[in-house]
Amino acid sequence: MRKSYSSEFKTEVVNAYSAGATISELSNQYGIARSTLYIWIYESQSKKTVDKKINMRDYFDLKQKCEKQTTIIEILQNAPCIVSAPLSERYAYITAFSEKYNVSLMCKAMKVAKGSYYNHLLRNKRENTVYAQRKAELAPIIEKIFHDNNQMFGAGKIHAILKDRGHKVSANTVADILHEKGLFAVGTSSKKLYMMNQERKQNILNQQFKVNRPNEVWVSDVTYFKYSNSIFYICVIMDLFARRVVGYKISLSNSTQLTKGVFKSAYEDRQPTDLLFHSDRGANYTSTTFRNYLKSLGVRQSFSNPGTPYNNSVMESFFKTMKTERLYRTNYRSERELRESVREYIDYYNNDRPHGTLRYQTPAYVEAKYYSNIGVSESIKSDSDGSDLTK
């Protein structure tokens, strides 16, 4: 006959187990099967779990942590650079998206000390305003000294004169003001100063993203994508007229060879004339090899201002779109599959994807329409010239 045990007896046995008695000892002492003892212990623990009240504070803390982690993941996905990129790039990204995301979370996601970031902002703000104001005050004084001395004094002599007059200013600041005003001393150093000015990295494009014809302005940038413990660098060149990608290349190294290879391929394919090429100030775009190559082709070069991603926002927008619509949504099984996916997306972007800036027409259509209109105009002009000859 099956024995029946009271709840008080079961509690006594379970308490003995909790106090340190083993299952074997309890089974021998009370003559109860081990399996029965295990059931009583399990039921006791389950009841404690059910009876335990939920701590709402812990719940909300856990919920908040989950929301923060979700936001950090989104920040990393939208980032145009990786967390090991130079601090200037990470600072620029945080500044650009500080109104969308919490600055503390962005600093945590991009592995930037929050104090360092705010010091960077304060330093830039102070330096930009004070420096610009100081240059504005000194510019007319320097210009007057320059012309009063028959355009013969360079930055060194003008700096000495200013110092004698009690102005606290560096020789480099004087040189910057002279360069900006286009004032070059007549003498042996004039050619050197002129060539230095020619080499300055100027922002010629200045966010004028609307152009009149294909191959008038190309913009370029390099983005990063991590796959299978490797970082792939994707260099893209886009024609601003129809927002058409005219060249791209994927490499395991971010080098001058990468940017030059993409440009060379696009240039040979498109054969542009009077071209302006805009990019950031990355070493692969500012290297002597790359700049001399562009000069040999008669291509003018324009550069974004330091720490200002909006100067090249068309490329930033393209990379964000490509990552959101394709790269982040695909689980790649091989490097070959990744490369093929990028090729397919760029083909889709050029030929099938409507573009808001183009009034929801595709880049290929807008460019074809331009050349079609040019052909009609040339045809009309040819017919007109022919009729004039017959008169």
SVG drawing of the C-alpha trace seen along z (x, -y; Angstrom):
<svg xmlns="http://www.w3.org/2000/svg" viewBox="-2 -102 68 104">
<polyline fill="none" stroke="black" stroke-width="0.4" points="0.0,0.0 1.4,-3.4 2.3,-5.6 0.9,-9.1 3.1,-11.9 2.0,-15.1 3.2,-18.4 4.9,-19.1 6.9,-15.9 7.9,-16.7 9.1,-20.2 11.1,-18.6 12.9,-16.3 13.5,-19.1 14.9,-21.3 17.2,-18.5 18.5,-18.3 19.0,-22.1 20.9,-21.9 23.5,-19.5 22.1,-16.0 22.6,-13.8 19.9,-12.0 21.4,-8.7 21.4,-9.6 17.8,-10.8 16.7,-7.7 18.2,-5.4 17.0,-7.4 13.4,-7.7 13.0,-4.7 11.9,-6.8 12.9,-6.1 15.5,-8.5 13.2,-9.3 10.5,-10.5 13.0,-12.7 14.1,-14.3 10.5,-15.0 9.9,-16.7 13.0,-18.8 12.1,-19.9 8.5,-20.7 9.8,-22.8 12.2,-24.8 9.5,-25.3 7.1,-26.7 9.7,-29.1 10.3,-30.4 6.5,-30.9 6.0,-32.6 8.9,-35.0 7.6,-38.4 8.9,-40.1 11.2,-43.1 9.9,-45.8 13.1,-47.8 15.2,-44.9 12.8,-44.5 13.1,-48.2 16.9,-48.1 17.1,-45.1 14.7,-46.7 16.9,-49.9 20.0,-47.8 18.4,-46.0 17.4,-49.4 20.9,-50.8 22.5,-47.7 20.0,-47.9 20.9,-51.6 24.6,-50.9 24.2,-48.2 22.3,-50.7 25.1,-53.3 27.7,-50.9 25.7,-49.8 25.3,-53.4 28.9,-54.4 30.9,-55.3 34.0,-54.2 35.1,-51.4 36.0,-51.8 39.7,-51.5 39.5,-54.5 41.4,-57.7 39.9,-59.7 39.1,-62.6 36.8,-60.3 35.0,-59.1 34.7,-62.6 33.2,-63.7 30.6,-60.9 29.6,-61.6 29.2,-65.3 27.2,-64.7 24.7,-62.4 24.6,-63.9 21.1,-65.1 19.9,-61.6 21.7,-59.5 22.7,-60.1 26.3,-61.4 27.2,-59.1 26.0,-56.0 27.8,-57.1 31.1,-57.6 30.7,-54.2 29.9,-52.5 32.8,-54.2 35.2,-53.7 35.8,-57.4 36.2,-58.9 33.3,-61.3 35.5,-63.8 37.9,-63.8 35.1,-64.3 33.7,-67.3 37.3,-68.7 37.6,-68.3 34.4,-70.2 35.3,-73.0 38.8,-73.2 37.6,-73.4 34.9,-75.9 37.4,-78.1 40.1,-77.8 37.8,-78.3 36.2,-81.4 39.2,-83.1 41.5,-82.2 39.1,-83.4 38.4,-86.7 42.2,-87.2 42.9,-86.7 40.1,-89.0 41.6,-91.8 45.1,-91.2 44.3,-90.8 43.9,-94.6 47.1,-95.4 49.1,-92.8 47.8,-93.8 48.7,-97.5 52.3,-96.5 52.6,-94.4 51.6,-97.2 53.4,-99.9 56.6,-98.1 56.0,-97.6 55.0,-93.9 58.6,-93.0 58.1,-91.7 57.2,-88.1 55.7,-86.5 59.0,-86.5 59.6,-90.3 55.9,-91.2 55.9,-89.0 58.9,-90.9 57.2,-94.3 54.0,-93.1 56.1,-91.9 57.8,-95.3 54.4,-96.9 53.3,-94.7 51.1,-92.2 51.3,-88.7 51.0,-86.5 52.9,-83.6 54.7,-83.6 52.5,-80.7 49.4,-82.8 50.9,-85.7 51.7,-83.3 48.1,-81.9 46.7,-85.4 49.0,-86.3 48.1,-83.0 44.4,-83.6 44.7,-87.1 46.9,-86.0 49.7,-88.2 53.1,-86.9 56.3,-88.9 58.3,-89.9 61.7,-88.1 63.3,-84.7 60.7,-83.3 57.6,-84.3 57.6,-81.2 58.1,-79.0 55.2,-80.6 53.1,-80.3 53.8,-76.6 53.0,-76.1 49.7,-77.8 48.9,-75.7 49.6,-72.5 47.1,-73.6 44.2,-71.2 41.3,-73.5 37.6,-72.7 36.8,-73.8 33.5,-71.9 32.2,-73.5 29.1,-71.4 27.8,-72.4 26.5,-69.0 24.3,-70.1 26.2,-70.1 25.2,-70.7 26.6,-67.7 28.1,-64.2 31.8,-63.9 31.9,-67.5 32.5,-66.5 33.3,-63.1 33.2,-62.4 34.9,-59.5 35.4,-57.9 36.4,-54.6 34.2,-52.7 34.8,-49.6 33.0,-46.3 34.0,-43.5 33.6,-39.8 35.1,-36.7 37.7,-38.5 38.9,-40.5 38.2,-44.2 37.3,-44.9 37.8,-48.4 35.3,-49.5 36.4,-52.5 33.7,-54.1 33.7,-57.0 30.4,-58.6 29.4,-61.1 27.5,-63.9 25.3,-64.7 23.2,-61.6 24.5,-60.1 25.9,-57.3 28.6,-55.0 31.3,-55.1 33.9,-53.0 34.5,-50.8 37.0,-48.3 37.2,-46.1 40.6,-45.5 42.0,-44.2 44.2,-47.3 43.3,-51.0 46.1,-52.3 46.9,-54.7 46.9,-51.7 43.3,-51.1 42.1,-54.7 44.4,-55.0 43.2,-51.7 39.5,-52.8 40.1,-56.2 42.2,-54.8 39.5,-52.3 36.7,-55.0 38.8,-57.5 39.7,-55.1 36.0,-54.1 34.5,-57.6 37.3,-59.8 36.2,-63.0 37.4,-66.5 37.7,-69.4 37.0,-67.1 36.9,-68.1 37.6,-65.2 36.5,-65.6 37.4,-63.4 38.3,-63.6 41.9,-64.2 42.8,-60.5 46.4,-59.6 45.3,-57.5 43.9,-60.7 46.6,-63.2 49.7,-61.0 52.2,-62.5 51.7,-59.5 47.9,-60.0 48.0,-63.8 50.7,-63.7 48.7,-61.1 45.6,-63.4 47.8,-66.3 49.1,-64.4 45.6,-63.9 44.6,-67.6 42.2,-66.7 41.6,-69.3 41.4,-68.0 39.1,-69.2 39.2,-68.2 36.7,-68.2 37.5,-70.4 39.1,-68.4 36.5,-66.7 33.5,-67.8 31.8,-64.7 29.0,-66.9 31.5,-68.2 31.2,-64.8 27.7,-63.9 26.7,-62.4 29.2,-59.6 28.4,-59.2 24.7,-58.8 25.5,-56.2 27.6,-54.1 24.9,-54.2 22.2,-53.2 24.3,-50.3 25.0,-49.0 21.4,-49.4 19.8,-47.9 22.3,-45.1 25.4,-44.5 23.8,-44.5 20.9,-42.4 22.9,-39.5 24.7,-36.7 27.7,-36.0 29.1,-32.6 32.3,-33.5 34.4,-36.5 33.4,-35.7 29.7,-36.0 30.4,-39.4 32.2,-40.8 29.4,-39.6 26.8,-41.1 28.5,-44.5 28.7,-44.3 25.0,-43.3 24.0,-46.2 25.9,-48.8 24.3,-47.6 20.9,-47.8 21.6,-51.2 22.6,-52.6 20.0,-51.0 16.9,-50.1 16.8,-52.1 14.9,-55.4 16.8,-58.3 15.0,-61.0 17.4,-63.7 16.7,-62.7 12.9,-63.0 12.7,-59.3 14.3,-58.5 17.3,-56.1 20.9,-57.4 21.1,-55.4 17.9,-57.0 18.9,-60.6 22.3,-60.2 20.7,-58.6 18.2,-61.4 20.9,-64.0 22.8,-62.4 19.6,-61.9 18.7,-65.6 22.3,-66.5 21.8,-64.3 18.5,-66.0 20.1,-69.4 23.0,-68.5 20.6,-67.1 18.5,-70.3 21.7,-72.4 23.0,-70.2 19.7,-70.5 19.7,-74.3 23.2,-74.6 22.4,-72.5 19.3,-74.6 21.4,-77.7 23.9,-76.3 21.2,-75.6 19.9,-79.2"/>
</svg>
